[in-house]
Amino acid sequence: MADVAEKAGVSRTLVSFILDGKPRASAETRRRVLAVAEELGYRRDAAARVLAQGRSRTLGVLMDVQQMFAAEMVSGIIPAARRLGYEVLLSANLAGEPESDFIESLLSHRCGGLILLGPTSPESVLAELSGRVPTVVLCRRLSVLRRSDTPLATVRTNDAKGMRLAVDYLVGLGHREILHVDGGSDPGSADRRRGYRDAMRGHGLGDRITVIPGAHNEAAGAEAARQMLAGPALPTAVLAGNDRCALGLLDVLTRAGVDIPGQVSLIGFDDSRLSDNPRIDLTTIHQDAQTLAQRAVDIAVDYLEGRTSRPADVVLEPQLVIRSTTAAPG
């Protein structure tokens, strides 16, 4: 900044005002300072700015890079944060690596608040983390919120209701043999599993509840499909834990000659962009990635700017999106 000031022939304070967008200089001076800054390759020192201002304007975001839906939420988080004057620092949560390592890495870069996309850490760990830095958890329900007094929030879709919508729709088509491939211990799976069971019982189909343990990935869906093919009879409909799981099911079943949806109807969960591909055209439960992202950023910034410190649980409504992988049983 001192170099820019010297070459432009102005004070360092005026350079700071101009680079911060404050109306303290004439249009000509502003143009000259910005041109010099560009010529010299000036870049803000984010760490120094944090020290000078006493607080960070960076949100640390932890995501699973293998989840398409997580990527869609990040594409909403970044512009939402920038509109409010905040930057985003991303870190990937890799399978087999301690999640805490990636979180600590974000904190070491002076992130003022955290937005964690589907974290797998125990609730007690997340509660402790929110005592150190404001924390917003996306796509996971936390029971610890009821007894929390730290800036900890969740922003999520009503997963159980989403599964009830799917079961209601399938039963309305005439299906009775409806199987669920769950997400195992992945975030949101317990609520989706509960929603499936409750909906089946609500339709008098409690004796036909069938859950195959899985995960939110294609390999789990493929393995579940192989188990189904090895069984005595196929169900007439399958609810996958998420869209990626549904893609694994779709691949193995169609390769085995099973007609989707003629023999088996298939429903995913998330409504990720790939599900709308014309070659896939997957019926699924829609989660609003952009609204989830915006609400998470809004809460994180409210925490950082002192407008609130209370725990919050924001729950969005799911929607059923009907495409070509579902039909009445044959």
N, C-alpha and C positions, 0 to 999 in steps of 0.2 A: 504494500500500500504506500509505503514511503517512496519507493521508486516511481510509482504512478504519479504521486503528488509532485515530486521534483521535476519530472519531465513535462507535466502539464502546467507547471507554474502556479499551483494552488496549494492550500494547506492540506495536511493529511486528514484533518477533521472534515473538510469539505469533500474530499474523496470518499470518506466513509459515508457521509450523508447521501452522496450521489449514488453510490453502489447499493445503499439500502433503500433507494427509491424515495428519499425524503425531498420535499420541495424547497430546497435551500439554495439553489443555484439557477442561473439563467440557462436558457435552452442552449446557447452557444457553449457555455462552460460545460454543461452536461455532456454535449456531443464530444467536446475535446477530451474530457476525462475518460469517457467510455471508449473512445478511439485509442487512447494511449493504453488503457487497460487491456484492450484486445491485442494491440501491437506487442505488449510485453508478456502476453500470456498469463495475465493475473487470474488466480483462482482463490476463492475464499478458503481460509484455514478454519475448517469447521470446529476443530478442537479448541483453537484459540478463541473463537467466537463464543463457545460455550463458557469458557473461563471468564471472558469479559462480561457476558450478559448474566452469568450466574445460573442459567438453566439451558437445557438442550432443546433444540427445535428439530430433533431427529427421532423418528419412530422406528424401532427395531421390529422387523417382521420375520417370524419363523414359519417356514412352509415345507411341505413334503413335495419335492420337485417331481415325483412320480404321479401325483394326483392331478389330473386335468382340471378338476373343479377348483383346486387350490390356486392354480395358475390364473384361472378366471377371476378369482377374488383379488389376487394381487394386482391384476390389471385394473381393478377398480380402486384399490387402496392407494396406489401411487398418485393418480390425479386428484383424488379426494384430499389427500394430505397436502399436496402442493397448492391447492386452492386456498387452504387455510394457512399457508406460509410454512409448512413443515416438509422436511425431506424424509426419505425412507431408506433404511439400510436393510438389505435382505440377507438371510442366512438359510441354508438348506438343512432340513432335518433328515439325515441319512439313516436307513435301516442298519441296525447292528452297531450304531454309534450312540453314546450317551447323549440324550437330548439336552441334558444340563450343560454339556460342553458348548453347544451352539448358542444356548441362551446366554451363558457367561461371556461368550465372544461378542455378542451384541452389546452387552452391558459394558464390556471393556472399551468399546468404541463410543462411550458416553451417550448411548441412546436414552432419551428422557422417559420414554414409555415403550411398552411392548405390546404387539398384537401377535398372538400365537394361533396359527391355523391348525386346528385339530391336534393339539398337543397330547402326548401319551403319558406325561408325567403324572404321578399320583396327585390327588386333589390337595393333600397336605403340602406338597412341594409348591404347587401353584399359589396356595394361600400365603405361604412364607415369602414367595417371590413378590407378591403384591405388596408386602410390607416394605420391600426395598424400592420398588418402582411401580408406578401404575401399570396394570396388566389387563388386557382385554383378550378373552379366549373366544375364538370363532368355532362354531359347529360342534360344540360339546356342552352338555348340561353338567353343572357342578352343584352338588348338594351342599357343599361347604359355604355357598353364598348366604345361606340362611343364618349362619353364625359368624359371618365375616364383618370386620369393622375397618377393612383396608380398601383402597381403590382397586377392586377386582370386579370385572364384569364379564358377562357372556353375551354373545350375539349368535343366535342359532335359529334354525328352522324347527318347527314342531314335527320332529321325526316320527313320533308315534302316530300322529294324525295323517301324515303322508302315507304310511303303510295301511292305515284304515281306509283311506281313499282308494288305494289300489285293490284291496280285498273287496270293498263294496262294489267297485266297478266290475271285477271279475265275476263275483257272485251274480251281479245283474245280467251278465252275459250268459249265465248258466253253468259256470264252473263250480265244482265242488272239491275236486282233488287239486288243491292249491298248495304248493310247496314253497318254502322259504330257504334260500341260501343266505345265511347271515354273514355279518362282517367280523365275527369272532370278537376280539377285544378292541377293535378299531373304534375311534370316536363316533358316537351316534348309534352304534350297533345295538346296544342294549335297549334303547328306546324303540328302535325299528323292530326289533324282535318282539318286544312287548306289544307294540301296536298290532303286529301281525297276529299274535296269539289272541289278544283281546277281540279283534275284529272277527276272527274265525269263530270264537265262542259266541260272539254276538249274533252270528248267523246260524247258530246251532250246529257248527261244524267242528266242535272241540275234539271229537274223536278222530278227525282227519288232519289235525295239526302235525306237520312234519317239518323239522328244521335240520338242514345239513350245515354243520359248522364250516365257516369259510373265512374270507378276508376281503378287503376292498381292493382286489386286483384280479387281473385276467386269469392268473394261474389257479386261483381258488375257484373261479367259475368253471374253468375247464375240468378241474378235478371233480367238482360236484356233478358236472354233466356225465363224466365217466361213471360215477357211482350210480347215477340214475339209469344209464344205459345198461348197467350190469344187473339192475334190479328186475323184479318180475313184471312190472308195468310202469310206464311213464305217467307222471301227473299230467293233467290237462293244462296246468298253468304253473309258472314259476315266478316268484318275486325275488329278484337279486338284491343283495345288500347295497350295491351302487351300480353305476353304469359300467365301470370297468369289469366288475364281476359278471354283469350281464353279457358283455362282449365275449368273455371267455366261454360262457354257456352257449352263446349263439354260434361261435366258431365250431366247437366240438359237436354240438347237436346237428348242425347243418351238414357238417362233413360226414356224419353218420347216416345221413339221409332223412333226418327228422324234419318234417315240414313245420316251419315257424311262419304263421301261427296255426296252420291247419291241424297239426297234431298237438302242439304245445304253444300256448301263449306265453310271452315273456315280457316282464316289466322291470325296468331299472330304477335308479334313484340318483338324482342330482340334476339331470338335464344338462349335462356337459355338452360342449359344442359338437363333439364327435357323434353324439346320439342323434343329432339332426342330419347327419350325412345321408344323402339319398340311398346309398347302398346299405345303410344300417337301419335308419328310420325307426328308432327304438321308442316304444311307449315307455314313459318314465314319470317320475315325480319331480317336479320342477322346484329347485331352490333358486332364489333371486340373488345371484352372486354380487351384483352391483349394489343392491340395497344392503346386503350383509356387510360389504366392504365399507360403504359410506357410514353406516351406523357405528361400526367398530372405530373408524377414524374419529367420528364426532365425539364419541365417549372418551377415547384416549386423550384428545385435545382438551376436552372439558376438564378431565382430571389434571392435566399438566398446567392449565391456565387457572386452576383454582375455583372453577365454577361449581364443582361438586367433588366429593370424595366418597360418596355412598356407593355400595355395591349395587349392581344392576343386572337384570336378566331380561334381555330383549329377545322376544320370540316372534318370528315371522311365520306367516301362513304358507303352507305348501300348495301346489296345484298339480293336478293330474294332466299330463300332456299325452293325448292319444295319437299314436302313429300306427304303423303297419305290422307291429309284432304281436298284436292281440286281436282275437276274434272269438266268436262263440265256439264252444267245444264241438269238434267234428262228430 
